[in-house]
């Protein structure tokens, strides 16, 4: 008897029981995804009716519109920082302030900003309401009104956001990654919930993949579905996550996540919460803290996702960098959920404690563990002859089919609503990447997420570096679009 046969004999009693457990988990998760999908469809329909014929341009061009400060942490972003800031300085919003914080970059991030915007030093006097690493210099631009750049000792993304928060003067603040390109009218669209209700503390927007898109002066002049498989599959992931994941949560208890790449907050709510925590999942942690604080103090706590404001980001183009990113994301998820574990199934926190938080634990955090164990027991069962091969094929086909259904429906929602991918070739490529996603890519991400859980349990809080290639600029593309 070889080693595999002995292993199969040892785990044989567990195969059947675990198989039923995996099947039950599969039904629960996909049933919930179906609810999210239906909720997202209804939300997008209602959103379309609400914004049809709106006069936001007239309202937001008046001086009563709330001042917005853009918080832009930057660490080794020399490849993309100028295009990102150029896009911010031309946003269609009257009362706008932009604060870039160079978090002790080792590349030429500050030099690129200085040359592009003619920065000059000013006296570093400001009210320090949140403790941060030392700010060594503050600069103002002589070329771009409202642009401030701060240079500080390295302290991580959360520390940079807090430094920018100390310098901010806006009623609302917008947290933004330095590699993000924001569409011209995105702030006008994202500010809607704050004008409509005093109960909103934060709002998130849609993030799209900018790889292979053409950029001119910080603007996407032609959106394009990525030509390479790794980037293309991520584009499908982003569409699925934002167009039915985040949208669907609007009607199922409000969101628990706003992408750190682009989100809008009430400044005083952030300051009262103590600013961003020094954790690798600071974007999720601050949302849970804001919502939890609202329940505990009786203050506003609603977080809303707005589907039509768009921002574009560069995604990893290598397996090594993508693996580091997904590992970090799952460590951030683990850390955020653990920090606020008392919310889990606690009726004091209403729908947050009884629905939203448990769903993220069971569906998001637990998923890689269940999937990995499912693959293990599937292989052992097949080797030991205790699992019918036709059942295994049927189960895989069902899982693949449901995953493809979710991705295809997200592509359909994109086609019926925003249609940013205009050519038939782009749409065909996205469908092709959706077909490939579950054939190896998803299984690899399970491994990366498992590594994230293990590293979290080991106390590893390393952020790692995100290598940038820079956006694809094209003057000719811009000319052709005019």
Residue pairs with C-beta under 8 A, 6 or more apart in sequence:
1 9
4 383
5 383
5 384
7 380
7 383
8 380
8 381
8 383
8 384
8 385
8 386
9 384
11 377
11 380
11 384
12 384
12 386
14 377
15 377
15 380
15 381
15 384
15 386
15 387
16 386
18 373
18 374
18 377
19 377
19 381
19 387
22 370
22 373
22 374
22 377
23 395
25 370
26 399
28 362
29 362
29 363
29 367
30 402
32 359
32 363
33 402
33 406
35 248
35 252
36 244
36 245
36 248
36 249
36 252
37 244
37 248
37 406
37 409
38 248
39 247
39 248
39 249
39 250
39 251
39 252
40 243
40 244
40 245
40 247
40 248
40 413
41 244
41 413
42 251
43 247
43 248
43 250
43 251
43 307
44 243
44 247
44 307
44 413
44 417
47 306
47 307
47 308
48 417
51 189
51 192
51 308
56 188
56 189
56 192
57 92
57 188
59 65
59 195
60 93
60 94
60 188
60 191
61 94
62 94
63 94
63 95
65 93
65 94
65 95
65 191
66 95
66 170
66 171
66 172
66 191
66 194
66 195
67 95
67 96
67 97
67 169
67 170
67 171
67 172
68 93
68 95
68 96
68 97
68 170
68 171
68 172
68 173
68 174
68 187
68 191
68 264
69 96
69 97
69 98
69 99
69 164
69 168
69 169
69 170
69 172
69 173
69 174
69 267
70 88
70 96
70 97
70 98
70 99
70 173
70 174
70 176
71 99
71 101
71 161
71 164
71 165
71 168
71 173
71 174
71 175
71 176
72 84
72 85
72 88
72 98
72 99
72 100
72 101
72 164
72 176
72 177
72 178
73 101
73 103
73 157
73 160
73 161
73 164
73 177
73 178
74 81
74 100
74 101
74 102
74 103
74 105
74 109
74 160
74 178
75 102
75 103
75 104
75 105
75 109
75 154
75 157
75 160
75 178
76 105
76 106
76 107
76 109
76 465
77 84
77 105
77 107
77 109
77 178
77 179
77 468
78 105
78 107
78 108
78 109
78 111
78 112
79 468
79 469
79 470
80 178
80 179
80 314
80 468
80 470
80 471
81 100
81 109
81 112
81 113
81 178
81 179
82 112
82 113
82 116
82 218
83 181
83 215
83 217
83 218
83 470
83 471
83 473
84 176
84 178
84 179
84 180
84 181
84 218
85 98
85 100
85 113
85 116
85 117
85 144
85 147
85 218
86 116
86 217
86 218
87 181
87 182
87 217
87 218
87 219
88 96
88 98
88 176
88 182
88 218
89 98
89 144
89 146
89 147
90 184
90 217
90 218
90 219
91 182
91 184
91 185
91 186
91 187
92 184
92 185
92 187
92 188
93 187
93 188
93 191
95 170
96 146
96 187
97 146
97 148
97 168
97 169
97 170
98 144
98 146
98 147
98 148
99 148
99 149
99 150
99 164
99 167
99 168
100 113
100 147
100 148
100 149
100 150
100 164
100 178
101 149
101 150
101 151
101 152
101 160
101 161
101 163
101 164
102 109
102 110
102 113
102 149
102 150
102 151
102 152
103 152
103 154
103 155
103 156
103 157
103 159
103 160
104 151
104 152
104 153
104 154
104 155
109 178
110 149
110 151
113 119
113 139
113 149
114 139
116 143
117 141
117 142
117 143
117 144
117 147
117 149
118 141
118 142
118 143
119 139
119 140
119 141
119 142
119 149
120 139
120 140
120 141
120 142
121 137
121 138
121 139
122 138
122 139
122 140
123 138
124 135
124 136
124 137
124 138
124 150
126 135
126 138
126 166
126 167
127 166
128 166
129 165
129 166
129 271
130 162
130 165
130 166
130 271
130 274
130 275
131 162
132 152
132 155
132 159
132 160
132 162
132 163
132 166
133 152
133 153
133 154
133 155
133 159
133 163
134 152
134 153
135 150
135 151
135 152
135 163
136 151
136 152
136 153
137 150
137 151
138 148
138 149
138 150
138 151
138 167
139 148
139 149
139 150
139 151
140 147
140 148
140 149
141 147
141 148
141 149
148 167
150 163
150 164
150 167
152 159
152 160
152 163
155 163
155 278
156 278
156 463
157 260
157 276
157 282
157 463
158 275
158 276
158 277
158 278
158 279
158 282
159 276
159 278
161 175
161 275
161 276
161 282
162 275
162 276
164 173
165 173
165 267
165 270
165 271
165 275
165 276
168 267
170 267
171 266
171 267
172 191
172 194
172 264
172 265
172 266
172 267
173 264
173 265
173 267
173 270
174 187
174 190
174 262
174 263
174 264
174 265
175 260
175 262
175 263
175 264
175 265
175 283
176 182
176 261
176 262
176 311
177 260
177 261
177 262
177 313
179 313
179 314
179 466
179 468
180 207
180 261
180 262
180 311
180 312
180 313
181 210
181 215
181 218
181 219
181 220
181 311
181 312
181 313
181 471
182 262
182 310
182 311
182 312
183 219
183 220
183 309
183 310
183 311
183 312
184 219
185 309
186 205
186 262
186 309
186 310
186 311
187 264
187 309
189 205
189 306
189 308
189 309
190 203
190 205
190 262
190 264
190 306
190 309
191 203
191 264
192 203
192 306
193 200
193 203
193 304
193 306
194 200
194 203
194 264
194 266
197 302
198 300
199 300
199 301
199 302
200 266
200 300
200 302
200 303
200 304
201 265
201 266
201 269
201 290
201 291
201 294
201 300
201 301
201 302
201 303
202 258
202 263
202 264
202 265
202 266
202 269
202 287
202 290
202 303
202 304
203 258
203 263
203 264
203 303
203 304
203 305
203 306
204 246
204 255
204 257
204 258
204 259
204 262
204 263
204 264
204 303
204 304
204 305
204 306
205 259
205 262
205 263
205 264
205 305
205 306
205 309
205 310
205 311
206 242
206 243
206 246
206 307
206 308
206 309
206 310
206 311
206 418
207 238
207 242
207 259
207 261
207 262
207 310
207 311
207 312
207 313
208 223
208 235
208 238
208 239
208 310
208 311
208 312
208 313
208 420
209 226
209 231
209 234
209 235
209 238
209 312
209 313
209 314
209 315
210 220
210 312
210 313
210 314
210 315
210 471
211 226
211 228
211 231
211 235
211 314
211 315
211 317
212 224
212 225
212 226
212 227
212 228
212 231
212 472
213 220
213 222
213 223
213 224
213 312
213 471
213 472
214 220
214 221
214 222
214 224
214 472
214 473
214 474
214 477
214 478
215 221
215 471
215 472
215 473
215 474
216 473
216 474
216 475
216 477
216 478
217 478
219 478
220 312
221 474
221 477
221 478
221 481
222 474
222 477
222 481
223 312
223 420
223 421
223 422
223 426
224 421
224 426
225 232
225 235
225 421
225 425
225 426
225 427
225 429
225 430
225 433
226 232
226 234
226 235
226 429
226 433
227 429
228 317
229 433
229 436
230 316
230 317
230 318
230 319
230 322
230 441
231 315
231 316
231 317
232 429
232 430
232 432
232 433
233 433
233 434
233 436
233 437
233 441
234 315
234 316
234 322
235 315
235 430
235 433
236 407
236 410
236 411
236 430
236 433
236 434
236 437
237 437
238 315
239 407
239 410
239 411
239 413
239 414
239 430
240 406
240 407
240 410
242 305
242 307
243 307
243 410
243 413
243 414
243 417
244 406
244 409
244 410
244 413
246 255
246 257
246 305
246 307
247 305
247 307
249 255
249 256
249 305
249 356
250 304
250 305
252 355
252 356
253 351
253 352
253 355
253 356
254 291
254 302
254 303
254 304
254 351
254 352
254 356
255 287
255 303
255 304
255 305
256 284
256 287
256 288
256 291
256 303
256 352
256 356
256 357
256 360
257 283
257 284
257 287
258 283
258 287
258 303
258 305
259 283
260 282
260 283
261 311
261 313
262 309
262 311
263 283
265 290
266 300
269 290
269 293
269 299
269 300
270 276
270 286
270 290
272 293
273 286
273 289
273 290
273 293
274 289
276 282
276 285
276 286
277 285
277 286
277 289
277 339
279 285
279 332
279 335
279 336
279 339
279 461
280 328
280 331
280 332
280 335
280 461
280 462
280 463
281 329
281 331
281 332
281 333
281 334
281 335
281 336
282 332
283 332
284 332
284 333
284 336
285 332
285 335
285 336
285 339
285 340
287 303
288 336
288 339
288 340
288 343
288 357
289 340
290 301
290 303
291 301
291 303
291 349
291 352
292 301
292 340
292 343
292 349
292 352
293 299
293 301
294 300
294 301
294 302
295 301
295 348
295 349
295 350
295 352
295 353
296 348
301 352
307 417
307 418
308 417
308 418
310 418
310 420
314 468
314 469
314 470
314 471
315 322
316 322
316 325
316 466
316 467
317 469
318 467
319 444
321 466
321 467
322 448
323 444
323 448
323 451
324 464
324 465
324 466
325 464
325 466
326 445
326 448
326 449
326 452
327 448
327 449
327 451
327 452
327 455
327 464
328 452
328 463
328 464
329 449
329 452
330 365
330 368
330 448
330 449
330 451
330 452
330 453
330 456
331 452
331 453
331 455
331 456
331 460
331 461
333 360
333 364
333 365
333 452
334 365
334 452
334 453
334 456
335 456
335 461
337 344
337 357
337 360
337 361
337 365
338 456
340 357
343 349
343 352
343 353
343 357
344 353
344 357
344 358
344 361
345 353
345 354
345 357
345 358
346 353
346 354
347 353
347 354
349 357
365 453
367 446
367 449
368 445
368 446
368 449
368 450
368 453
369 450
369 453
371 443
371 446
372 446
372 447
372 450
375 443
375 446
378 387
378 392
381 387
381 392
382 389
382 392
399 438
400 438
400 439
403 437
403 438
403 442
404 434
404 435
404 437
404 438
407 434
407 437
408 431
408 434
411 427
411 430
411 431
411 434
414 420
414 421
415 427
421 427
421 430
